[in-house]
Structures are given as structure tokens and as C-alpha cells.
């Protein structure tokens, strides 16, 4: 077996960035680039959120954050898959906690934990408390 010896190596280039076709580092770290990508990519094209088989039964759901939007992806009682913003229409509270695709949540309805507004799996408001103290 031969031991590694630094004398056997040589530099690829003095300035590899000028000779490569790689994106400059700022494309991976710059907030302005990220904002542009959210608008031009995430905002205009379909984005994979997860596989339909992970929510095979009505009421099963998982959450995803895509760009700045937190989503609930749920299989409805009709068998169709729907996606909703993970935000209550009443006061903007987060509806459900984040769930991994490997362990989906299960619900007959989705209830806001803050003021208890309840929505069906089609996204329709079904009930609100009678009074707010």
C-alpha cells in the first residue's frame, strides 16, 4: 500500500473560477438572488412537494415550505389531493404543525389551534366558536 504524498499533486489552476462555468458564490448566498428565484422559479412553475402515495388515505396530510409559503397537502374525502396555505383565514395562525412525509398527519377536519376555526378537507370553513372571550 502506498501512503499519500502531497508532492504528487498540483494545482488545477491559479484562479479556477475564471476557467470554470460554475455560478459565482453569491448565487448561493445572496438574498436578492433568492428573492428573484422565489418569484421566477417557485412562483411560476410547478414544484414537487411530495409523492401522492405518502398520503394514500382520505384525511392524511403533510406540510411543506416552498419559498415563503407554508402549505398543507391533504388527500380529500373525494380522494383528490389538495394544497392549502397553512394559515387560518381568521387571524393568520399556523393551522397544523410541520409533518414529515414519512409520518403524515391524519385528520377528518383541520382546526386552527388559536381560535378553533374548523375547515373541511376541501378548505371550506365549517365551524367557529360561538363567542370569543
C-alpha positions in Angstrom: 0.0 0.0 0.0 1.2 3.5 -0.9 0.9 6.4 1.6 -0.5 9.7 0.3 2.2 12.2 -0.6 1.4 15.9 -1.3 4.3 16.1 -3.8 2.1 14.0 -6.2 -0.5 16.8 -6.5 -0.5 20.0 -8.4 -2.9 23.0 -8.6 -5.6 22.8 -11.2 -5.5 26.5 -11.8 -4.4 29.7 -10.1 -8.0 31.0 -10.5 -10.4 28.1 -11.0 -13.5 30.5 -11.0 -12.4 32.3 -14.2 -11.9 29.0 -16.1 -15.0 27.1 -14.9 -18.6 27.6 -15.8 -19.8 27.4 -12.2 -22.0 30.1 -10.8 -20.4 32.7 -8.6 -20.8 32.0 -4.9 -23.2 34.9 -4.5 -25.9 32.9 -6.4 -26.0 30.5 -3.4 -25.9 33.1 -0.6 -27.3 36.4 -1.8 -30.7 37.4 -0.5 -31.6 39.3 -3.7 -30.8 36.2 -5.8 -33.1 34.1 -3.6 -35.9 36.6 -3.9 -35.6 36.6 -7.7 -35.6 32.7 -7.7 -38.8 32.7 -5.5 -40.5 34.9 -8.0 -39.2 33.5 -11.3 -39.0 29.8 -10.3 -41.2 28.9 -7.3 -43.8 31.5 -8.2 -44.3 30.5 -11.8 -43.8 26.7 -12.1 -44.9 23.5 -10.5 -42.7 22.5 -7.6 -42.5 18.9 -6.3 -43.9 18.8 -2.8 -44.1 15.0 -2.2 -45.4 11.8 -3.6 -49.1 11.0 -3.7 -48.5 7.6 -2.2 -47.4 9.1 1.1 -51.0 10.3 1.7 -52.9 7.4 0.3 -56.0 7.6 2.6 -58.5 10.5 2.9 -57.5 12.8 5.7 -53.8 12.1 5.5 -51.7 15.2 5.0 -48.1 16.5 5.2 -46.7 20.0 5.2 -44.1 21.7 3.0 -42.5 25.1 2.9 -42.0 26.2 -0.7 -40.4 29.7 -1.0 -42.0 31.7 1.7 -45.3 29.7 1.8 -46.1 27.0 4.2 -48.5 24.5 2.7 -50.7 21.7 3.8 -51.0 18.9 1.2 -54.0 16.7 2.0 -56.0 13.9 0.4 -59.6 14.9 0.5 -62.6 12.7 1.3 -63.2 12.6 -2.5 -59.8 11.0 -3.0 -58.3 14.1 -4.7 -55.1 15.8 -3.4 -55.3 19.4 -2.5 -52.9 22.0 -1.2 -53.7 24.9 1.1 -51.8 27.6 2.8 -51.0 26.5 6.3 -52.7 29.7 7.7 -56.1 30.3 9.3 -58.2 32.9 7.4 -59.3 34.4 10.7 -56.1 35.6 12.3 -53.3 34.1 10.3 -52.4 31.4 12.8 -50.5 28.3 11.7 -53.1 25.6 11.2 -51.0 22.4 11.7 -47.5 21.7 12.9 -44.9 20.6 10.4 -45.1 16.9 9.5 -42.6 14.7 7.6 -43.7 12.8 4.6 -42.6 9.6 6.2 -45.1 10.1 9.1 -48.1 12.0 7.7 -50.8 13.6 9.9 -54.4 12.4 9.8 -57.5 14.5 10.2 -61.1 14.5 9.3 -61.1 18.3 9.5 -58.4 20.9 10.1 -58.8 23.0 13.2 -56.9 26.2 14.0 -55.3 25.9 17.4 -55.8 29.6 18.2 -59.5 30.4 17.8 -60.7 26.9 16.9 -62.0 27.8 13.4 -62.5 24.4 11.7 -62.2 23.7 7.9 -63.1 20.6 6.0 -60.6 18.8 3.7 -61.9 20.9 0.8 -60.8 24.1 2.5 -64.3 25.3 3.4 -64.9 26.9 6.8 -67.3 24.6 8.7 -67.4 26.0 12.2 -66.4 28.8 14.6 -66.8 29.1 18.3 -70.0 30.9 19.4 -68.1 33.5 21.3 -64.7 34.9 21.9 -63.8 36.0 25.4 
